[in-house]
Structures are given as C-alpha cells and as structure tokens.
Amino acid sequence: MSLELSEPLQKVVDSLSEKFSEQLIEVYQSSGDTFIRIENSALIDICTYLKEDLGYIYLSDIVGTDRYTSDDRFEVIYNLLSFKDQARLFLKVWCDEENPELESVANIWPGANWNEREVYDMYGVRFKNHPDFRRIFMPEDFDYFPLRKEFPLLGIPGSIELPNTTPDTD
C-alpha cells in the first residue's frame, strides 16, 4: 500500500527516510493525518531536524497513551505543524512499561514544558533533561498515575484528601 501524501509531507517523509532510515519504524496515514513512529533514541535528533531544517517550528501538543501491552506499553505523540508548508504531522514514540523514559524536547520547543509534565503526571513517562520536572496536576507525593489503564475508576481510597461534599446544615 502506498501513501498518498501531500507534496510537503512527502518531502518530509523522503527527507527523514534518507537521513534517519534506521530510526524510522513506520509511516502511515489515518483519518487524513500522517503519523511517523520513530525509535525513542532518535527523538532529539529527529525533532531538531524537523524544526531547524524542515520548518516544523510549532509543537501544538504532546499527548500520552497507555497501549496496555506487555511490550512498549506507553506511547507519546507529538503534534507538529509547519506554517510555511501548512502541514501537520504526528511523531510517535513508544516506551516500555518498566521504565518509561524519553528525552525532553523542551530545549527544542519551550512550549513542551507543561505538556511533558502532564504526560508524566497522568502516565508516569519521565522526561530526561527537562528544565522543571515536577508534577503539574497531582500532589508531588502522589504515587499513582491516573490515566494508566490499571488505575481504578473510582480512584484509590485514602490516596488523596478530598473535600467534604456534605453541605453544612447550619
């Protein structure tokens, strides 16, 4: 099956295939969007190349997912935009369950700071060399990651103090 990419996206795929052939795992389209899955060891090199050489200067979002598999359980997805080419692509990286860890891209796109902290807070994926790595939503001493598939729907009793929901009758 061949991909029918727009000209700017085809140039990106061709350029990445030429420069990083060993680090590209797969390229595919879904719902009209282009996804490129890469080796996590090449994340910084590929992101730097995308920004500096290919014009993907805007990181719109970073999201995490729990694939709930025994191998490469967690996935981090980078939503990148090139305003010059009016093109969007999604860069995907998988992490293992035991020690989910990636390099931070906050030095490439400073806006990644809060997105990476959110992915850590919800899924437990650590970002090495992050400029301000601390929890953003949950308390620092909270030992759980609420968006992991094994996290109970009703939470963990006693893990965090909740406000009293009983109205005062005075």
N, C-alpha and C positions, 0 to 999 in steps of 0.2 A: 504494500500500500504506500503510495507516495503522498506527501503532504502538499496541499495547495496553499502555500503561504503567500502573503503579500510580498512585494518586492523588498521593502525594508527588512521584514522579518526573515526572508530567505537569505539576505546578505548577512544578517546576524548569525543565523544557523550555519551558513557556509564558513564564515569567519571563525566562529567558535570551533567548528569541526576541524578546521585546518590548524588552528593554534592549540587547541586543547583536546585533540582526538581521543586520548587515553582517559580523560576525565569526564567526558560526556557519556552518560548512561543511556538516556533515551530522549527523544524529541517527539512530541505528539500534540495533536490538537483535540480540544474538547469544547463543545458549545461555542466554537468560533475563536477560542483563545489558544495561544501557543504556550506549551509547557516544556521546560528543559530541565531534566533531572541530571544532577552532577554528583561527582564524588565529593564528600564533605572536605577532604583535604585540599581541594582546589577552590574552595569558596572565595577566599580573599583574592586570589589571582584572577578568577573569572569576573568577580564583581568589580574589581579595579579596571579590568579591561573593558567591561560593559560601560562603565561610567566614562572613563577617560578617552577611550578610542572609538566607542560605538554610540556615544551620546545618550545613554540611559542615565540621565542626571537626576531623575526623581524616583525615589523609593516611596511608593504610595502606601505600602502596608507590609507587615510581616505577620503571618499567622502560623499557628501550630496546629497539628492534628495528632490524635492518638490512633494509629492504624491498628492497634491491638493485635499485633502479630508477634511471634517469638523472635523474628529477625528484623532488625531495623524498624523498631516499633514506632518511633516518633518521626514526624515529618515537619519541616519548617519550609514555608512557602514565601518567597519574596516577590512582591507585585511591583514590577519596574516599568517606567514609562520613558519614552523618548519623545519629547515635544517636537524636536526637529523633524522626525520621521512620522510623527503621530502614530506611534506603535506602542503596544503593550506586550510584555511577556512575563511569564511566571517562572521563576527559578526555584527548583525544588531540591531539597537535601534531606536525606534520611539519616536518623541517628539510632543507635542501639538502645536497648532498654536499660542495661546495667549502668551505663554512664553516658547519658545523652548530653553531648557537648559539641559546640561549634565555636568557631572564631567569631567575634563580634564584627559587624560591618559598620559600626558607629563611626569609625575613623574615615570611612568612605562616604557614607550618608549619615550626617549627625542626627537626623530625624529617626534613625533606627534605635536610638537610646531607649525610649519608652516602649516601643514595640518589642524589643528583645526582653526587657524587664517583664512585660506582660506574658510573653511566651514562657519565661521561666516560672513566673508566679502561678500560672494555670496548668502547665505541663511538666515543669521540672527540667527543661532543657537549659543547660548552663551555657553562657557565652563568655569565652575566654577573652581577656584583654578589654573587657567592657569598661568604659570610663566611670560608671556609677552603678555597679551591680548590687542592687538591693531590691527587695520586694516592693511592688508598687500598689497592689490592692490588698493583699493579705498581711497580717502582722508578721514581723520578722521571725518570731518564734513558732509560727505555724508550720507544722511538719508535713503537710499534705499538699497535693496539687489537685484542685477541684475539677478540672476538665479531663483528668485521666478517666478512662473507662471503668476502672475498678472503684472509683470514688462513689460512696453510697449517695443515692439521690437525695436523701434527707440529711446528708452531712454526717459528721461523726460526733455523737453526743459528747458534750463537755470539751470539745477541741477548741472552741472559741466562745467567749462570753457573748450572749445575745441580749438585746434589750428586752425588758419586761413588756409583754404585749397585752397584759391585763390592764384595762383602763382604771384610773383612780376613781373611787366612788365618793370621795369627799365633796 
